[in-house]
Amino acid sequence: MQYATLKKKADFDSVFAEKSRVYKNGIGFYFRLVNGKDFRFGLLTPKKLGNAVARNLFRRRIREIIRLFPERISGFELVVSPYRPYEEYGYFILKGAFESTIRWIRENRLKGEN
């Protein structure tokens, strides 16, 4: 499934201003609840954690995990930001961290919104 992305600095700032975050396996997931809107995501990939090849591989893996996610995602915006070198993240580590984060957000944050 194709989702929209966060592109502008103001979009990222609005997610960070919410101060809602989850850390899993060396990745920070920052999120903001948005009632009735579709899921949007953004990726932060700092240069200090790896070269261009490693950063692009990380981005491709996250996009693919989101694309293949079996359930429809809606109701929040998400920014994914690693804080360990990219070489430490295999596909299945990223997939597990993403799925458990989405599950946690749905169980703990979205249940009060509906």
C-alpha positions as CSV (number, residue, x, y, z in Angstrom):
1,M,0.0,0.0,0.0
2,Q,1.3,3.5,-0.9
3,Y,1.3,6.1,1.8
4,A,2.1,9.9,1.7
5,T,5.4,11.1,3.1
6,L,6.3,14.0,5.3
7,K,8.3,16.4,3.2
8,K,8.4,19.9,4.8
9,K,10.3,20.9,7.9
10,A,7.0,22.1,9.4
11,D,5.6,18.6,9.0
12,F,8.5,17.1,10.9
13,D,8.5,19.8,13.5
14,S,4.8,19.2,14.2
15,V,5.5,15.5,14.9
16,F,8.5,16.3,17.1
17,A,6.5,18.9,19.0
18,E,4.0,16.3,20.1
19,K,6.8,14.6,22.1
20,S,5.3,11.1,21.7
21,R,8.0,8.6,20.9
22,V,8.9,4.9,21.2
23,Y,12.5,3.4,21.0
24,K,13.0,-0.1,19.6
25,N,16.3,-1.8,18.6
26,G,18.2,1.5,18.3
27,I,15.5,3.3,16.3
28,G,13.4,6.2,17.4
29,F,9.8,6.3,16.3
30,Y,8.2,9.7,16.8
31,F,4.5,9.9,16.2
32,R,1.6,12.4,16.3
33,L,-2.0,11.4,16.4
34,V,-4.2,12.9,13.6
35,N,-7.9,12.1,13.8
36,G,-9.5,10.9,10.6
37,K,-6.4,11.4,8.4
38,D,-4.3,9.0,6.5
39,F,-1.0,7.7,7.7
40,R,2.1,9.7,6.6
41,F,5.7,9.0,7.4
42,G,9.1,10.6,7.3
43,L,12.6,9.2,7.5
44,L,15.6,10.9,9.1
45,T,18.9,9.4,8.1
46,P,21.9,11.3,9.6
47,K,25.2,11.2,7.7
48,K,27.2,10.4,10.9
49,L,25.6,6.9,11.1
50,G,26.8,5.7,7.7
51,N,27.7,6.5,4.1
52,A,25.2,7.2,1.3
53,V,24.8,3.5,0.3
54,A,24.0,2.5,3.9
55,R,21.5,5.4,4.3
56,N,19.7,4.6,1.1
57,L,19.5,0.9,2.0
58,F,18.0,1.8,5.3
59,R,15.4,4.1,3.6
60,R,14.5,1.4,1.0
61,R,14.0,-1.2,3.7
62,I,11.7,1.0,5.8
63,R,9.7,2.0,2.7
64,E,9.3,-1.7,1.8
65,I,8.3,-2.7,5.3
66,I,5.6,0.1,5.3
67,R,4.5,-0.9,1.8
68,L,4.1,-4.6,2.7
69,F,2.5,-4.0,6.1
70,P,-0.6,-6.3,6.1
71,E,-3.0,-4.0,7.8
72,R,-4.2,-0.5,6.9
73,I,-2.4,2.2,8.9
74,S,-4.3,5.4,9.7
75,G,-4.7,8.0,12.4
76,F,-1.2,9.1,12.9
77,E,2.0,10.5,11.4
78,L,5.4,8.8,12.0
79,V,9.0,9.8,11.8
80,V,11.6,7.0,11.8
81,S,15.1,8.0,13.0
82,P,17.9,5.6,13.8
83,Y,20.6,6.3,16.4
84,R,23.0,3.5,15.8
85,P,25.1,2.8,12.6
86,Y,23.1,1.5,9.7
87,E,25.1,-1.7,9.4
88,E,23.4,-3.0,12.6
89,Y,20.0,-3.0,11.0
90,G,19.0,-6.0,9.0
91,Y,15.6,-6.2,7.3
92,F,14.0,-8.5,10.0
93,I,15.3,-6.3,12.8
94,L,13.7,-3.3,11.2
95,K,10.5,-5.2,10.4
96,G,10.1,-6.4,14.0
97,A,10.8,-3.0,15.4
98,F,8.3,-1.3,13.1
99,E,5.5,-3.9,13.6
100,S,5.8,-3.8,17.4
101,T,5.8,0.0,17.4
102,I,2.7,0.1,15.2
103,R,1.0,-2.4,17.5
104,W,2.0,-0.4,20.6
105,I,0.7,2.8,19.2
106,R,-2.6,1.2,18.2
107,E,-3.1,-0.5,21.6
108,N,-2.0,2.4,23.9
109,R,-2.7,5.6,22.0
110,L,-5.4,5.1,19.4
111,K,-7.9,3.2,21.5
112,G,-8.9,6.4,23.3
113,E,-9.3,8.3,20.1
114,N,-12.0,6.1,18.5
